[in-house]
Amino acid sequence: MHRLREMTSRFPWLVVSGGAQQEMREIFAARGLDKLFNGGIYGSPESKTEILAREVANGNISGTSIYIGHSSYDHRAAMEVGLDFVFVSRWAEFSNWPAYCTAHGIEVVESLSQLCASCDEVLSNISKQDEQ
């Protein structure tokens, strides 16, 4: 996760969870992860869609943002506010996720490590194009 954060340091990171907001903030702080999420850590009682819509309206999330999630609800929330979505299968909370992701054309990665590897490849290709 730290590698991915380094690669995206110019962008805000947010947590948008269905869990209780205060509890999420305490857990992330206790694990020393809260500093990674400079855009905020949000949760219930607001819904994910409400949080995303508010943060888009406030400019904390832009159209170039990616929602990294693990449920069909995460995907629907991202689509409702116009965000790209990547599904992390290792975190999946429902058994028919392969069929759901295929039916909706969703990009799937097994883990954040795989996402980092994809980002490294894209950045490497961009650097090569810049050199030409």
C-alpha positions as protocol buffer text, in pm:
chain_id: "A"
residue {
  index: 1
  type: MET
  ca { x: 0 y: 0 z: 0 }
}
residue {
  index: 2
  type: HIS
  ca { x: 285 y: 237 z: 80 }
}
residue {
  index: 3
  type: ARG
  ca { x: 436 y: 182 z: -267 }
}
residue {
  index: 4
  type: LEU
  ca { x: 106 y: 268 z: -435 }
}
residue {
  index: 5
  type: ARG
  ca { x: 76 y: 577 z: -216 }
}
residue {
  index: 6
  type: GLU
  ca { x: 424 y: 691 z: -323 }
}
residue {
  index: 7
  type: MET
  ca { x: 326 y: 646 z: -686 }
}
residue {
  index: 8
  type: THR
  ca { x: 13 y: 860 z: -638 }
}
residue {
  index: 9
  type: SER
  ca { x: 147 y: 1115 z: -390 }
}
residue {
  index: 10
  type: ARG
  ca { x: 8 y: 1415 z: -575 }
}
residue {
  index: 11
  type: PHE
  ca { x: -349 y: 1286 z: -541 }
}
residue {
  index: 12
  type: PRO
  ca { x: -569 y: 1276 z: -231 }
}
residue {
  index: 13
  type: TRP
  ca { x: -655 y: 935 z: -92 }
}
residue {
  index: 14
  type: LEU
  ca { x: -982 y: 872 z: 89 }
}
residue {
  index: 15
  type: VAL
  ca { x: -1143 y: 584 z: 270 }
}
residue {
  index: 16
  type: VAL
  ca { x: -1514 y: 548 z: 202 }
}
residue {
  index: 17
  type: SER
  ca { x: -1651 y: 269 z: 417 }
}
residue {
  index: 18
  type: GLY
  ca { x: -1982 y: 127 z: 524 }
}
residue {
  index: 19
  type: GLY
  ca { x: -1837 y: 94 z: 874 }
}
residue {
  index: 20
  type: ALA
  ca { x: -1886 y: 348 z: 1150 }
}
residue {
  index: 21
  type: GLN
  ca { x: -1681 y: 656 z: 1066 }
}
residue {
  index: 22
  type: GLN
  ca { x: -1533 y: 716 z: 1412 }
}
residue {
  index: 23
  type: GLU
  ca { x: -1441 y: 351 z: 1453 }
}
residue {
  index: 24
  type: MET
  ca { x: -1273 y: 349 z: 1109 }
}
residue {
  index: 25
  type: ARG
  ca { x: -1070 y: 658 z: 1198 }
}
residue {
  index: 26
  type: GLU
  ca { x: -959 y: 501 z: 1527 }
}
residue {
  index: 27
  type: ILE
  ca { x: -858 y: 174 z: 1359 }
}
residue {
  index: 28
  type: PHE
  ca { x: -662 y: 347 z: 1085 }
}
residue {
  index: 29
  type: ALA
  ca { x: -488 y: 572 z: 1340 }
}
residue {
  index: 30
  type: ALA
  ca { x: -400 y: 276 z: 1565 }
}
residue {
  index: 31
  type: ARG
  ca { x: -241 y: 100 z: 1267 }
}
residue {
  index: 32
  type: GLY
  ca { x: -58 y: 412 z: 1152 }
}
residue {
  index: 33
  type: LEU
  ca { x: -246 y: 414 z: 822 }
}
residue {
  index: 34
  type: ASP
  ca { x: -444 y: 734 z: 870 }
}
residue {
  index: 35
  type: LYS
  ca { x: -160 y: 947 z: 734 }
}
residue {
  index: 36
  type: LEU
  ca { x: -193 y: 774 z: 397 }
}
residue {
  index: 37
  type: PHE
  ca { x: -545 y: 908 z: 357 }
}
residue {
  index: 38
  type: ASN
  ca { x: -497 y: 1282 z: 334 }
}
residue {
  index: 39
  type: GLY
  ca { x: -840 y: 1321 z: 174 }
}
residue {
  index: 40
  type: GLY
  ca { x: -1016 y: 1185 z: 483 }
}
residue {
  index: 41
  type: ILE
  ca { x: -1160 y: 868 z: 631 }
}
residue {
  index: 42
  type: TYR
  ca { x: -1538 y: 852 z: 601 }
}
residue {
  index: 43
  type: GLY
  ca { x: -1808 y: 605 z: 692 }
}
residue {
  index: 44
  type: SER
  ca { x: -2157 y: 566 z: 832 }
}
residue {
  index: 45
  type: PRO
  ca { x: -2399 y: 702 z: 916 }
}
residue {
  index: 46
  type: GLU
  ca { x: -2369 y: 849 z: 563 }
}
residue {
  index: 47
  type: SER
  ca { x: -2391 y: 607 z: 270 }
}
residue {
  index: 48
  type: LYS
  ca { x: -2098 y: 559 z: 36 }
}
residue {
  index: 49
  type: THR
  ca { x: -2290 y: 735 z: -241 }
}
residue {
  index: 50
  type: GLU
  ca { x: -2361 y: 1034 z: -16 }
}
residue {
  index: 51
  type: ILE
  ca { x: -1996 y: 1058 z: 87 }
}
residue {
  index: 52
  type: LEU
  ca { x: -1869 y: 1030 z: -269 }
}
residue {
  index: 53
  type: ALA
  ca { x: -2118 y: 1286 z: -402 }
}
residue {
  index: 54
  type: ARG
  ca { x: -2024 y: 1532 z: -127 }
}
residue {
  index: 55
  type: GLU
  ca { x: -1651 y: 1488 z: -183 }
}
residue {
  index: 56
  type: VAL
  ca { x: -1691 y: 1527 z: -560 }
}
residue {
  index: 57
  type: ALA
  ca { x: -1892 y: 1848 z: -503 }
}
residue {
  index: 58
  type: ASN
  ca { x: -1624 y: 1975 z: -264 }
}
residue {
  index: 59
  type: GLY
  ca { x: -1349 y: 1904 z: -519 }
}
residue {
  index: 60
  type: ASN
  ca { x: -1179 y: 1647 z: -297 }
}
residue {
  index: 61
  type: ILE
  ca { x: -1249 y: 1383 z: -565 }
}
residue {
  index: 62
  type: SER
  ca { x: -1214 y: 1459 z: -934 }
}
residue {
  index: 63
  type: GLY
  ca { x: -1322 y: 1277 z: -1247 }
}
residue {
  index: 64
  type: THR
  ca { x: -971 y: 1135 z: -1277 }
}
residue {
  index: 65
  type: SER
  ca { x: -1009 y: 944 z: -952 }
}
residue {
  index: 66
  type: ILE
  ca { x: -1027 y: 567 z: -915 }
}
residue {
  index: 67
  type: TYR
  ca { x: -1245 y: 392 z: -662 }
}
residue {
  index: 68
  type: ILE
  ca { x: -1076 y: 72 z: -545 }
}
residue {
  index: 69
  type: GLY
  ca { x: -1339 y: -158 z: -399 }
}
residue {
  index: 70
  type: HIS
  ca { x: -1455 y: -509 z: -325 }
}
residue {
  index: 71
  type: SER
  ca { x: -1832 y: -521 z: -362 }
}
residue {
  index: 72
  type: SER
  ca { x: -2108 y: -459 z: -612 }
}
residue {
  index: 73
  type: TYR
  ca { x: -2222 y: -174 z: -386 }
}
residue {
  index: 74
  type: ASP
  ca { x: -1878 y: -13 z: -420 }
}
residue {
  index: 75
  type: HIS
  ca { x: -1906 y: -42 z: -797 }
}
residue {
  index: 76
  type: ARG
  ca { x: -2255 y: 109 z: -807 }
}
residue {
  index: 77
  type: ALA
  ca { x: -2151 y: 396 z: -579 }
}
residue {
  index: 78
  type: ALA
  ca { x: -1852 y: 474 z: -802 }
}
residue {
  index: 79
  type: MET
  ca { x: -2069 y: 467 z: -1115 }
}
residue {
  index: 80
  type: GLU
  ca { x: -2329 y: 697 z: -961 }
}
residue {
  index: 81
  type: VAL
  ca { x: -2072 y: 975 z: -923 }
}
residue {
  index: 82
  type: GLY
  ca { x: -1880 y: 901 z: -1245 }
}
residue {
  index: 83
  type: LEU
  ca { x: -1563 y: 744 z: -1104 }
}
residue {
  index: 84
  type: ASP
  ca { x: -1354 y: 471 z: -1261 }
}
residue {
  index: 85
  type: PHE
  ca { x: -1359 y: 150 z: -1059 }
}
residue {
  index: 86
  type: VAL
  ca { x: -1112 y: -131 z: -993 }
}
residue {
  index: 87
  type: PHE
  ca { x: -1226 y: -446 z: -813 }
}
residue {
  index: 88
  type: VAL
  ca { x: -983 y: -615 z: -568 }
}
residue {
  index: 89
  type: SER
  ca { x: -1074 y: -984 z: -575 }
}
residue {
  index: 90
  type: ARG
  ca { x: -881 y: -1077 z: -261 }
}
residue {
  index: 91
  type: TRP
  ca { x: -1113 y: -849 z: -65 }
}
residue {
  index: 92
  type: ALA
  ca { x: -1431 y: -975 z: -237 }
}
residue {
  index: 93
  type: GLU
  ca { x: -1737 y: -1001 z: -18 }
}
residue {
  index: 94
  type: PHE
  ca { x: -1963 y: -1194 z: -255 }
}
residue {
  index: 95
  type: SER
  ca { x: -1912 y: -1528 z: -426 }
}
residue {
  index: 96
  type: ASN
  ca { x: -2035 y: -1440 z: -775 }
}
residue {
  index: 97
  type: TRP
  ca { x: -1794 y: -1149 z: -819 }
}
residue {
  index: 98
  type: PRO
  ca { x: -1631 y: -1300 z: -1134 }
}
residue {
  index: 99
  type: ALA
  ca { x: -1963 y: -1306 z: -1320 }
}
residue {
  index: 100
  type: TYR
  ca { x: -2058 y: -960 z: -1190 }
}
residue {
  index: 101
  type: CYS
  ca { x: -1725 y: -808 z: -1297 }
}
residue {
  index: 102
  type: THR
  ca { x: -1738 y: -973 z: -1639 }
}
residue {
  index: 103
  type: ALA
  ca { x: -2096 y: -860 z: -1698 }
}
residue {
  index: 104
  type: HIS
  ca { x: -2007 y: -500 z: -1609 }
}
residue {
  index: 105
  type: GLY
  ca { x: -1665 y: -487 z: -1777 }
}
residue {
  index: 106
  type: ILE
  ca { x: -1490 y: -415 z: -1448 }
}
residue {
  index: 107
  type: GLU
  ca { x: -1112 y: -419 z: -1421 }
}
residue {
  index: 108
  type: VAL
  ca { x: -1009 y: -680 z: -1163 }
}
residue {
  index: 109
  type: VAL
  ca { x: -684 y: -709 z: -969 }
}
residue {
  index: 110
  type: GLU
  ca { x: -612 y: -971 z: -708 }
}
residue {
  index: 111
  type: SER
  ca { x: -436 y: -732 z: -472 }
}
residue {
  index: 112
  type: LEU
  ca { x: -292 y: -384 z: -435 }
}
residue {
  index: 113
  type: SER
  ca { x: 48 y: -535 z: -519 }
}
residue {
  index: 114
  type: GLN
  ca { x: -86 y: -634 z: -859 }
}
residue {
  index: 115
  type: LEU
  ca { x: -227 y: -284 z: -903 }
}
residue {
  index: 116
  type: CYS
  ca { x: 118 y: -140 z: -821 }
}
residue {
  index: 117
  type: ALA
  ca { x: 279 y: -365 z: -1081 }
}
residue {
  index: 118
  type: SER
  ca { x: 30 y: -241 z: -1340 }
}
residue {
  index: 119
  type: CYS
  ca { x: 104 y: 119 z: -1244 }
}
residue {
  index: 120
  type: ASP
  ca { x: 480 y: 56 z: -1271 }
}
residue {
  index: 121
  type: GLU
  ca { x: 430 y: -82 z: -1622 }
}
residue {
  index: 122
  type: VAL
  ca { x: 220 y: 217 z: -1730 }
}
residue {
  index: 123
  type: LEU
  ca { x: 468 y: 466 z: -1584 }
}
residue {
  index: 124
  type: SER
  ca { x: 757 y: 284 z: -1752 }
}
residue {
  index: 125
  type: ASN
  ca { x: 581 y: 300 z: -2090 }
}
residue {
  index: 126
  type: ILE
  ca { x: 514 y: 672 z: -2042 }
}
residue {
  index: 127
  type: SER
  ca { x: 881 y: 733 z: -1959 }
}
residue {
  index: 128
  type: LYS
  ca { x: 989 y: 543 z: -2271 }
}
residue {
  index: 129
  type: GLN
  ca { x: 754 y: 753 z: -2486 }
}
residue {
  index: 130
  type: ASP
  ca { x: 890 y: 1074 z: -2330 }
}
residue {
  index: 131
  type: GLU
  ca { x: 1246 y: 967 z: -2418 }
}
residue {
  index: 132
  type: GLN
  ca { x: 1161 y: 918 z: -2787 }
}
